[in-house]
């Protein structure tokens, strides 16, 4: 048994949107963990406390949910006209696996404040009172995110009266802009990988479903809630305590990943748990959120429920929100039809914790739909800072 002292690594524990994670400066990591590979993955797994067969993360910094089993590595920008590189790792709870295949839109919010507080932004760009726009290079997917951070007294403003459903307490509002958020890897450079707005998706054990598959924000497979036996107003227990429902939704995810060309065999899905996401949509309907808040059908454009790492998300992932807004803006997608059809540049959707408004700008280029920008408001704050301790060996 090893008797070596624990490593002490400078770290910041932050909430961003409806997620939280452990943030590191890349240069503070042990040398072997500053580059991709087994050493980095092993370190982050131990930081979070995975793999944990008990599903509690008692011996780590994770919270045993997909929203709280996250790590972020920040470095000086490697791309011109940017301030920082942002690398995101989604840590599996019960397996020894870190998924680097996508971004976390919620934690993107916290990257701006972290960059300012950790000296990545020149002092002359930080006003006494005002807003700092942090230009973030999202290194997982190679995209630009603009994080507009409020500053008061020369410091990041964290407290305020902005309320975000899924977060208990109000905080300062941070506006996020996702620039050109589509992968554009589909037919003819479309953000719809199959070249279609709606496909017939054959799902083994489930049947053939209408599906909209899109790569904006994060690769996402949208299906109609009614087609899989749901109302679209479900809360977590209705899905996460139903093993048959979870199996069917995972089968949809695997079938979608294959159809989108993200994986070549169904077996590969186990090594790509973070993407694609699966979401089911429905027209607006009344429901009571997880906090007991009544959501009226007249206050939303549609209902959306999304899966993350095999479970129904307690609110909505930031990147999936980009996918929702983008798909809603394109006439003829399942998301657009659930919202009533037509054209729109913003959508207000219901999720298990409440509602969220997200905007997206889309256009047709050479007959193909493209998204230029998606905008949403979130909040972030530092929960703890100091050193995280990690056993050696």
C-alpha positions in Angstrom: 0.0 0.0 0.0 1.3 3.4 -1.0 2.3 5.8 1.9 3.2 8.7 -0.3 1.8 12.1 0.6 -1.1 13.4 -1.5 -0.5 15.8 -4.3 -1.7 19.3 -3.7 -2.9 21.0 -6.9 -4.3 24.5 -7.1 -7.9 24.4 -8.1 -11.2 26.3 -8.0 -14.6 24.7 -7.5 -17.1 26.7 -9.5 -20.8 26.7 -10.4 -21.6 27.6 -14.0 -25.2 27.7 -15.0 -26.8 24.5 -13.7 -23.5 22.6 -13.5 -20.5 22.7 -11.3 -17.0 21.4 -11.7 -13.3 21.6 -10.7 -11.3 24.2 -12.6 -7.6 24.0 -13.1 -4.9 26.1 -14.8 -3.2 23.7 -17.1 0.3 24.8 -15.9 -0.7 23.9 -12.3 -1.3 20.3 -13.2 1.5 17.7 -12.8 3.6 17.7 -15.9 2.3 14.4 -17.2 -1.3 15.6 -16.9 -0.7 18.8 -18.9 -1.2 16.8 -22.2 -3.9 14.4 -23.3 -3.5 10.8 -22.3 -3.9 8.2 -19.5 -2.1 10.3 -16.9 -4.5 13.2 -17.3 -7.6 11.0 -17.3 -6.4 9.1 -14.2 -5.8 12.3 -12.3 -9.3 13.8 -13.1 -11.0 10.5 -12.3 -9.4 10.5 -8.9 -10.2 14.2 -8.4 -13.9 13.5 -9.0 -13.9 10.2 -7.2 -14.6 7.8 -10.1 -15.2 5.1 -10.8 -17.5 4.7 -7.9 -19.6 1.5 -7.8 -21.6 3.1 -5.0 -22.6 6.0 -7.2 -22.0 8.6 -4.5 -18.6 10.2 -5.1 -18.0 10.2 -1.4 -14.2 10.1 -1.9 -13.9 12.9 -4.4 -15.2 16.3 -5.6 -17.9 14.9 -7.8 -21.6 15.1 -7.1 -22.5 11.7 -8.6 -24.6 13.3 -11.4 -23.7 14.3 -14.9 -24.1 17.9 -13.9 -21.5 17.7 -11.1 -18.9 15.2 -12.5 -17.0 17.7 -14.5 -13.4 19.1 -14.8 -12.2 22.1 -16.7 -8.6 22.9 -17.8 -7.8 26.5 -18.7 -4.7 27.7 -20.5 -3.4 30.7 -22.4 -5.0 31.0 -25.8 -3.5 28.9 -28.6 -5.6 30.7 -31.2 -5.1 34.3 -32.3 -7.7 36.9 -31.0 -8.7 34.7 -28.1 -8.0 35.0 -24.4 -8.0 31.4 -23.2 -8.2 27.8 -24.3 -11.0 26.0 -22.5 -10.9 22.2 -22.3 -13.8 20.2 -20.8 -13.8 16.7 -19.4 -17.0 14.9 -18.6 -16.1 12.3 -16.0 -18.1 9.0 -15.9 -19.5 8.1 -12.5 -19.3 4.4 -12.5 -16.6 3.6 -15.1 -12.9 4.7 -15.5 -13.7 7.0 -18.4 -13.3 10.7 -19.2 -15.3 11.9 -22.3 -13.6 14.7 -24.2 -16.0 14.6 -27.2 -18.0 17.8 -26.5 -18.5 21.0 -24.6 -20.4 21.9 -21.4 -22.4 25.1 -22.2 -23.2 25.7 -18.5 -19.6 25.6 -17.4 -18.7 27.8 -20.3 -20.3 30.6 -18.2 -17.7 30.1 -15.5 -14.7 30.2 -17.8 -15.0 34.0 -18.2 -14.9 34.8 -14.5 -12.1 32.2 -13.9 -10.0 33.8 -16.7 -10.4 37.2 -15.2 -9.6 36.1 -11.6 -6.6 34.1 -12.7 -4.7 36.7 -14.6 -5.5 35.6 -18.2 -7.1 39.0 -19.0 -4.8 42.1 -19.1 -5.5 44.6 -16.3 -6.1 47.4 -18.8 -9.1 45.5 -20.2 -10.8 45.3 -16.8 -12.9 48.4 -16.0 -13.7 49.5 -12.5 -17.4 49.0 -13.3 -18.7 47.6 -16.6 -18.4 44.4 -18.6 -15.4 42.3 -19.8 -15.9 40.2 -22.9 -13.7 37.1 -22.6 -13.0 35.4 -25.9 -12.8 31.7 -25.2 -11.5 29.0 -27.6 -13.5 25.9 -26.8 -10.7 23.4 -27.5 -12.9 20.2 -27.5 -14.8 21.3 -30.5 -12.8 24.2 -31.9 -15.4 26.9 -31.5 -15.4 30.5 -30.1 -17.5 31.5 -27.1 -17.9 35.1 -26.0 -18.5 35.4 -22.2 -19.7 38.8 -21.2 -18.8 39.1 -17.5 -20.0 42.0 -15.3 -17.4 43.7 -13.2 -17.9 45.9 -10.1 -15.1 47.6 -8.2 -12.6 46.0 -10.6 -13.7 42.5 -9.6 -15.9 39.9 -11.1 -19.5 40.5 -9.9 -21.0 37.3 -8.7 -24.0 38.3 -6.7 -27.1 39.9 -8.2 -30.8 39.4 -8.8 -30.7 37.2 -12.0 -32.7 34.0 -11.4 -32.0 30.9 -13.4 -34.4 27.9 -13.1 -32.4 25.0 -11.8 -30.3 27.1 -9.5 -31.5 27.9 -6.0 -30.2 31.3 -5.4 -30.0 34.5 -7.6 -26.7 35.8 -8.9 -25.2 38.2 -11.5 -26.3 37.7 -15.1 -23.6 36.5 -17.6 -24.5 36.6 -21.3 -23.0 33.8 -23.4 -22.6 34.0 -27.2 -21.8 30.8 -29.0 -20.2 31.9 -32.4 -20.8 29.6 -35.4 -21.8 26.8 -33.0 -22.4 24.1 -35.6 -19.9 21.4 -36.6 -21.1 21.6 -40.2 -19.9 18.1 -40.9 -23.1 16.8 -42.6 -23.9 16.5 -46.3 -22.8 19.7 -48.2 -21.5 21.2 -45.0 -24.9 21.2 -43.3 -25.4 21.2 -39.5 -27.9 18.4 -40.2 -25.5 15.5 -40.7 -27.9 13.4 -42.7 -28.8 16.3 -45.0 -32.4 16.1 -43.8 -34.5 18.2 -41.3 -36.4 15.0 -40.3 -35.3 11.4 -40.8 -36.9 8.0 -40.2 -34.6 6.6 -37.6 -34.7 2.9 -37.1 -34.0 2.0 -33.5 -33.6 -1.7 -32.6 -36.1 -2.8 -30.0 -38.0 0.5 -30.2 -39.1 0.9 -33.8 -38.8 3.6 -36.5 -39.1 7.1 -35.2 -39.2 10.5 -36.7 -36.0 12.3 -35.7 -34.2 15.6 -36.2 -30.4 15.2 -35.9 -28.3 18.4 -35.5 -24.8 19.3 -34.6 -25.4 22.9 -33.3 -24.0 23.4 -29.8 -23.6 19.6 -29.3 -24.7 16.7 -31.5 -28.3 16.1 -30.5 -31.0 13.7 -31.6 -34.6 15.1 -31.2 -37.6 12.8 -31.2 -41.3 13.5 -30.4 -42.2 12.7 -26.8 -45.5 11.2 -27.9 -43.8 8.8 -30.3 -42.0 7.1 -27.3 -44.9 7.2 -24.9 -44.1 10.4 -23.0 -45.9 13.7 -22.5 -42.9 15.9 -22.6 -43.7 17.2 -19.1 -41.9 14.5 -17.2 -39.6 15.1 -14.2 -36.5 13.1 -13.3 -38.2 10.3 -11.3 -40.5 9.4 -14.2 -37.6 8.6 -16.4 -34.7 7.8 -14.2 -36.6 5.2 -12.2 -37.8 3.5 -15.3 -35.2 1.0 -16.5 -37.2 0.2 -19.7 -37.4 3.9 -20.6 -33.7 4.4 -20.0 -32.8 1.5 -22.2 -35.1 2.8 -25.0 -33.6 6.2 -24.8 -30.0 4.8 -24.9 -31.0 2.7 -27.9 -32.2 6.0 -29.6 -28.9 7.6 -28.7 -26.9 4.8 -30.2 -29.0 4.6 -33.4 -28.6 8.4 -33.8 -24.9 8.3 -33.2 -24.6 5.7 -36.0 -26.8 7.6 -38.4 -24.9 10.9 -37.7 -21.6 9.2 -38.4 -20.3 9.9 -34.9 -19.5 6.2 -34.3 -19.0 3.3 -36.7 -20.3 0.5 -34.5 -22.9 0.4 -31.7 -20.2 -0.8 -29.3 -18.3 2.5 -29.7 -21.2 4.3 -28.0 -19.8 3.2 -24.6 -16.7 5.2 -25.2 -18.7 8.3 -26.3 -21.2 8.8 -23.5 -21.3 12.6 -23.5 -22.4 12.9 -27.2 -24.8 12.8 -28.9 -27.5 14.0 -26.6 -31.1 12.7 -26.9 -34.0 15.0 -26.3 -37.7 14.6 -26.7 -40.0 17.5 -27.5 -43.7 18.3 -27.2 -46.0 21.2 -27.7 -46.5 23.5 -24.7 -48.5 22.1 -21.8 -49.0 22.9 -18.2 -46.8 21.2 -15.6 -45.3 21.6 -12.2 -41.5 21.9 -12.1 -39.2 20.0 -9.7 -39.2 23.0 -7.3 -43.0 23.1 -7.2 -43.4 26.1 -9.6 -46.4 26.0 -11.9 -45.4 26.4 -15.6 -48.3 27.5 -17.7 -48.5 26.4 -21.3 -49.0 30.0 -22.3 -45.6 31.0 -21.0 -43.6 28.6 -23.1 -43.2 27.7 -26.8 -42.6 24.0 -26.3 -41.5 21.5 -23.7 -38.1 19.7 -24.0 -36.6 17.0 -21.9 -33.0 15.9 -22.5 -30.8 13.0 -21.4 -27.3 13.4 -20.1 -24.9 10.5 -19.4 -27.8 8.0 -19.3 -30.1 10.0 -17.1 -32.8 12.7 -17.5 -31.1 16.1 -16.9 -32.5 18.0 -13.9 -32.7 21.2 -16.1 -31.2 21.7 -19.5 -27.6 21.4 -20.7 -26.3 24.7 -22.1 -25.0 23.1 -25.3 -28.3 21.3 -25.8 -30.1 24.6 -25.3 -28.1 25.9 -28.3 -29.3 22.9 -30.3 -32.9 23.5 -29.2 -32.8 27.2 -30.2 -31.1 26.4 -33.5 -33.5 23.6 -34.5 -36.5 25.8 -33.4 -35.3 28.5 -35.8 -35.3 26.2 -38.8 -38.8 25.7 -40.2 -39.7 22.0 -40.5 -37.7 20.4 -37.8 -39.4 18.5 -35.0 -38.4 21.2 -32.5 -39.8 23.9 -34.8 -43.0 22.0 -35.3 -43.5 21.4 -31.6 -43.1 25.1 -31.1 -45.8 25.8 -33.6 -43.8 26.1 -36.8 -42.9 29.3 -38.7 -39.8 31.3 -38.2 -38.3 32.6 -35.0 -35.1 34.0 -33.6 -35.6 32.9 -30.0 -37.5 30.2 -28.1 -38.7 29.9 -24.5 -38.9 26.2 -23.6 -40.0 24.3 -20.5 -37.6 21.8 -18.8 -37.8 19.9 -15.5 -36.6 22.8 -13.4 -38.6 25.6 -15.1 -38.0 27.6 -18.3 -35.2 29.0 -20.4 -35.1 31.5 -23.2 -32.4 31.0 -25.9 -31.9 32.9 -29.2 -30.3 31.7 -32.4 -29.6 33.3 -35.7 -29.8 31.0 -38.7 -29.6 31.4 -42.5 -29.5 29.4 -45.6 -26.2 29.3 -47.5 -26.2 27.5 -50.8 -29.4 25.8 -49.9 -28.0 24.5 -46.6 -29.0 25.8 -43.2 -26.3 27.4 -41.0 -26.3 29.0 -37.5 -24.1 32.0 -37.0 -24.7 32.7 -33.3 -26.7 31.5 -30.3 -27.2 33.6 -27.2 -28.3 32.8 -23.6 -28.0 34.2 -20.1 -26.6 32.2 -17.2 -24.7 32.9 -14.0 -21.6 31.6 -12.2 -19.8 31.9 -9.0 -16.8 30.5 -7.1 -17.8 27.9 -4.5 -14.3 27.2 -3.2 -10.7 27.8 -4.1 -7.4 26.5 -2.8 -5.9 23.1 -3.5 -7.5 19.8 -4.4 -5.7 16.8 -2.9 -5.1 13.7 -4.9 -3.6 10.4 -3.7 -0.5 9.3 -5.5 0.0 5.9 -7.0 
